[in-house]
Amino acid sequence: MRILVTGGSGFIGTNLINKLVGSGHEVVSIDVREPRLKTHLPLWRKISLLDLDAMSQLVVEFQPDYVVHAAARTDLKGKTSEDYVVNTTGTSNLIAALDAAASIKRVVFMSSMLVCRNGYTPTSNVEYCPDTIYGKSKVEMEILIRKRMDLARREYVIVRPTSV
């Protein structure tokens, strides 16, 4: 399989790429940061999610079967929603770039358990109660994903990992 991983230089991305490559899959990693592991350098493309043209070009060239979107600003230090634009606009750009690839079978989007405040258990996958700007950016991201991916009739899943 051909798999595109955004955020491949982060903790989740690094470990996922190791597993995918070890299983014989062809992987390309998009990240603004150099990979943690030197063995990932040949797989890495320094592309920002805010650069729609560069992402679109890569998607057209690589024609992935699957996409795992793990790129995000994840700290809680942001003061405004603009500090988390990579989570919102970046995700929007990724979805737009995917329009150029009919090869994609499914997209996995990494959100966050912080779409709800700590200790709160939602009763549905569209119930939110964030108490941080980061959490609010992930709520906005999820709403955007559902709207755009449903409209495009693409297969996708949103996962909410616990804090790592």
GIRA-V849125 format. One record per residue. N is the residue number from 1. RES is the residue in one letter. SS is DSSP state (~ for helix, > for strand, _ for the rest). Layout:
BEGIN
n = <N | N>
res = <RES | RES>
ss = <SS | SS>
END
This chain:
BEGIN
n = <1 | 2 | 3 | 4 | 5 | 6 | 7 | 8 | 9 | 10 | 11 | 12 | 13 | 14 | 15 | 16 | 17 | 18 | 19 | 20 | 21 | 22 | 23 | 24 | 25 | 26 | 27 | 28 | 29 | 30 | 31 | 32 | 33 | 34 | 35 | 36 | 37 | 38 | 39 | 40 | 41 | 42 | 43 | 44 | 45 | 46 | 47 | 48 | 49 | 50 | 51 | 52 | 53 | 54 | 55 | 56 | 57 | 58 | 59 | 60 | 61 | 62 | 63 | 64 | 65 | 66 | 67 | 68 | 69 | 70 | 71 | 72 | 73 | 74 | 75 | 76 | 77 | 78 | 79 | 80 | 81 | 82 | 83 | 84 | 85 | 86 | 87 | 88 | 89 | 90 | 91 | 92 | 93 | 94 | 95 | 96 | 97 | 98 | 99 | 100 | 101 | 102 | 103 | 104 | 105 | 106 | 107 | 108 | 109 | 110 | 111 | 112 | 113 | 114 | 115 | 116 | 117 | 118 | 119 | 120 | 121 | 122 | 123 | 124 | 125 | 126 | 127 | 128 | 129 | 130 | 131 | 132 | 133 | 134 | 135 | 136 | 137 | 138 | 139 | 140 | 141 | 142 | 143 | 144 | 145 | 146 | 147 | 148 | 149 | 150 | 151 | 152 | 153 | 154 | 155 | 156 | 157 | 158 | 159 | 160 | 161 | 162 | 163 | 164>
res = <M | R | I | L | V | T | G | G | S | G | F | I | G | T | N | L | I | N | K | L | V | G | S | G | H | E | V | V | S | I | D | V | R | E | P | R | L | K | T | H | L | P | L | W | R | K | I | S | L | L | D | L | D | A | M | S | Q | L | V | V | E | F | Q | P | D | Y | V | V | H | A | A | A | R | T | D | L | K | G | K | T | S | E | D | Y | V | V | N | T | T | G | T | S | N | L | I | A | A | L | D | A | A | A | S | I | K | R | V | V | F | M | S | S | M | L | V | C | R | N | G | Y | T | P | T | S | N | V | E | Y | C | P | D | T | I | Y | G | K | S | K | V | E | M | E | I | L | I | R | K | R | M | D | L | A | R | R | E | Y | V | I | V | R | P | T | S | V>
ss = <_ | > | > | > | > | > | _ | _ | _ | _ | ~ | ~ | ~ | ~ | ~ | ~ | ~ | ~ | ~ | ~ | ~ | ~ | _ | _ | _ | > | > | > | > | > | > | _ | _ | _ | _ | _ | _ | ~ | ~ | ~ | ~ | ~ | ~ | > | > | > | _ | _ | _ | _ | _ | ~ | ~ | ~ | ~ | ~ | ~ | ~ | ~ | ~ | ~ | ~ | _ | _ | _ | > | > | > | > | _ | _ | _ | _ | _ | _ | _ | _ | _ | _ | _ | ~ | ~ | ~ | ~ | ~ | ~ | ~ | ~ | ~ | ~ | ~ | ~ | ~ | ~ | ~ | ~ | ~ | ~ | _ | _ | _ | _ | _ | _ | _ | > | > | > | > | > | _ | _ | ~ | ~ | ~ | > | _ | _ | _ | _ | _ | _ | _ | _ | _ | _ | _ | _ | > | _ | _ | _ | ~ | ~ | ~ | ~ | ~ | ~ | ~ | ~ | ~ | ~ | ~ | ~ | ~ | ~ | ~ | ~ | ~ | ~ | ~ | ~ | _ | _ | _ | > | > | > | > | _ | _ | _ | _ | _>
END
